[in-house]
């Protein structure tokens, strides 16, 4: 039985999310203690957290559970990419352990994405909880237009057109949204509609180093381009005062949203 026909997250539900909650702080640390130390400092702000490969492979689900009291959401960012059966099994395990926000890679293909969606709904039903938010990765923000042409060998489309195509495929498979550069957010919103979640990394406050990112944008620009959630790592975690750095980004987000108080 295909279980992916359930409703995707509505835009009205996203609108009820607080400004701070829409900021995922990427805790890219080699151990749980370092990540939890930063999360404790940021707790008064009410932000969300992203656990990527480095931290998850070092500390596993334990750190995800430990982070939950400190933030609004925890996004397990493993970019699952394998044959459909393997990805379905991984999604089943993650959902049964309480993960509420996770992702797969679009380039695993439609069968893999469909298998992930079906596994997520089935596992959620088994434990009596709502299905998690399933987000598909489109094109990494470390890749540029040149990479699309020369490495991915897609000469017939621009990077934006390529990402739009992947987003549409993800939506057809029942994914709740995509990870994309905010530079493509407006295009994807127009193509995929108001209910589709857009999670955007590569966010850099004005005047900061872009580091190894190619397609970057400021928090205010990202929200004006209709992004739903922003992912920020080093500008916060590498700051002398992470709470102050995060607060500055939240204030910039609030300004872009017309001074929203929540």
FIKOLNU-599597 format. One line per field, with one value per residue (C-alpha): residue number from 1; x, y, z. Coordinates in steps of 0.25 Angstrom, whole numbers, always signed. Example, Ala and Ser with C-alpha at 12.3 -4.5 7.8 and 13.67 -1.06 7.14 Angstrom:
// FIKOLNU-599597
nr 1:2
px +49:+55
py -18:-4
pz +31:+29
END
This chain:
// FIKOLNU-599597
nr 1:2:3:4:5:6:7:8:9:10:11:12:13:14:15:16:17:18:19:20:21:22:23:24:25:26:27:28:29:30:31:32:33:34:35:36:37:38:39:40:41:42:43:44:45:46:47:48:49:50:51:52:53:54:55:56:57:58:59:60:61:62:63:64:65:66:67:68:69:70:71:72:73:74:75:76:77:78:79:80:81:82:83:84:85:86:87:88:89:90:91:92:93:94:95:96:97:98:99:100:101:102:103:104:105:106:107:108:109:110:111:112:113:114:115:116:117:118:119:120:121:122:123:124:125:126:127:128:129:130:131:132:133:134:135:136:137:138:139:140:141:142:143:144:145:146:147:148:149:150:151:152:153:154:155:156:157:158:159:160:161:162:163:164:165:166:167:168:169:170:171:172:173:174:175:176:177:178:179:180:181:182:183:184:185:186:187:188:189:190:191:192:193:194:195:196:197:198:199:200:201:202:203:204:205:206:207:208:209:210:211:212:213:214:215:216:217:218:219:220:221:222:223:224:225:226:227:228:229:230:231:232:233:234:235:236:237:238:239:240:241:242:243:244:245:246:247:248:249:250:251:252:253:254:255:256:257:258:259:260:261:262
px +0:+5:+4:+10:-3:-5:-5:+8:+11:+2:+7:-2:+5:+19:+13:+11:+25:+33:+44:+55:+49:+51:+66:+74:+87:+96:+104:+116:+124:+132:+126:+113:+119:+123:+109:+101:+110:+106:+92:+91:+96:+86:+74:+68:+66:+58:+65:+65:+77:+82:+90:+99:+108:+120:+112:+102:+113:+120:+109:+97:+82:+87:+91:+78:+70:+79:+77:+62:+60:+69:+62:+49:+53:+64:+67:+75:+83:+88:+85:+81:+85:+85:+76:+61:+61:+73:+68:+54:+60:+68:+56:+48:+59:+60:+45:+43:+54:+46:+53:+43:+51:+60:+65:+69:+76:+68:+79:+75:+64:+48:+47:+57:+49:+36:+41:+46:+32:+25:+34:+33:+17:+17:+27:+20:+6:+13:+17:+5:+11:+10:+19:+32:+36:+43:+52:+60:+74:+75:+88:+99:+102:+117:+114:+113:+108:+121:+119:+105:+111:+125:+123:+108:+109:+96:+98:+84:+79:+84:+87:+73:+66:+73:+69:+55:+54:+59:+49:+37:+41:+42:+28:+23:+29:+22:+33:+29:+40:+54:+68:+72:+80:+71:+75:+66:+55:+46:+47:+43:+32:+26:+27:+23:+13:+11:+11:+25:+35:+48:+60:+72:+87:+98:+93:+103:+100:+105:+120:+124:+133:+126:+136:+134:+120:+118:+103:+101:+91:+88:+77:+68:+69:+66:+53:+49:+52:+41:+50:+43:+55:+70:+82:+94:+106:+120:+115:+108:+117:+130:+126:+133:+118:+109:+97:+99:+102:+89:+81:+86:+82:+68:+67:+70:+60:+50:+52:+51:+37:+32:+36:+28:+29:+27
py +0:+14:+23:+36:+41:+49:+64:+71:+82:+94:+108:+112:+102:+108:+122:+119:+115:+125:+133:+127:+113:+115:+116:+103:+104:+94:+87:+81:+76:+63:+60:+62:+70:+81:+81:+81:+92:+102:+97:+101:+115:+117:+111:+124:+128:+116:+113:+99:+90:+82:+69:+66:+54:+58:+59:+47:+38:+41:+41:+35:+36:+39:+53:+56:+52:+61:+73:+72:+80:+91:+94:+95:+85:+75:+72:+60:+63:+50:+52:+37:+33:+18:+7:+9:-3:+2:+16:+11:+3:+15:+24:+13:+13:+28:+30:+19:+26:+39:+47:+58:+65:+57:+57:+48:+52:+55:+48:+35:+35:+35:+20:+23:+36:+28:+17:+27:+34:+21:+16:+28:+28:+13:+15:+27:+20:+8:+17:+25:+39:+48:+46:+53:+65:+58:+68:+65:+70:+77:+83:+85:+99:+96:+94:+105:+106:+101:+88:+86:+87:+80:+70:+66:+68:+76:+85:+87:+95:+105:+102:+108:+100:+87:+90:+93:+80:+72:+79:+76:+61:+62:+67:+57:+46:+52:+59:+71:+80:+82:+87:+97:+110:+122:+127:+117:+118:+127:+119:+106:+113:+117:+103:+95:+104:+110:+96:+92:+94:+101:+99:+107:+106:+114:+126:+136:+149:+162:+164:+150:+140:+131:+120:+107:+111:+116:+120:+128:+138:+147:+143:+155:+152:+137:+140:+150:+139:+131:+121:+115:+110:+115:+107:+114:+108:+114:+129:+124:+113:+119:+132:+137:+139:+129:+134:+148:+144:+135:+147:+156:+146:+144:+160:+161:+150:+157:+170:+163:+157:+171:+171:+158:+157:+142
pz +0:-4:+8:+2:-2:+11:+12:+11:+22:+20:+18:+29:+39:+35:+37:+52:+54:+62:+55:+64:+61:+46:+48:+48:+55:+49:+60:+52:+63:+65:+79:+87:+98:+88:+82:+95:+100:+89:+89:+104:+101:+90:+98:+102:+88:+84:+71:+64:+62:+50:+53:+41:+37:+46:+59:+56:+52:+65:+75:+68:+72:+87:+83:+75:+88:+97:+88:+88:+101:+96:+83:+75:+65:+62:+47:+45:+32:+26:+12:+10:-4:-7:-13:-10:+0:+8:+9:+13:+24:+29:+29:+36:+47:+49:+49:+60:+68:+68:+57:+52:+41:+32:+17:+5:-8:-20:-29:-23:-32:-31:-27:-15:-11:-12:-4:+7:+7:+8:+19:+27:+27:+31:+42:+48:+47:+55:+66:+66:+62:+51:+39:+39:+30:+18:+11:-2:-5:-19:-22:-11:-9:-10:-25:-35:-50:-55:-47:-53:-67:-65:-54:-55:-70:-70:-82:-86:-73:-63:-49:-45:-56:-51:-37:-41:-48:-36:-27:-36:-36:-21:-20:-29:-20:-8:-1:+8:+2:-2:+2:-8:-9:-6:-19:-25:-14:-22:-34:-27:-19:-32:-38:-26:-19:-5:+3:-1:+10:+5:+14:+11:+15:+10:+18:+22:+29:+22:+22:+26:+19:+9:+12:+4:-1:-15:-15:-3:+1:+14:+24:+20:+5:+7:+14:+4:-7:+1:+8:+20:+29:+29:+32:+38:+44:+45:+46:+59:+64:+60:+67:+80:+85:+78:+85:+81:+67:+66:+72:+61:+50:+57:+57:+43:+40:+48:+40:+27:+32:+35:+50:+54:+69:+69
END
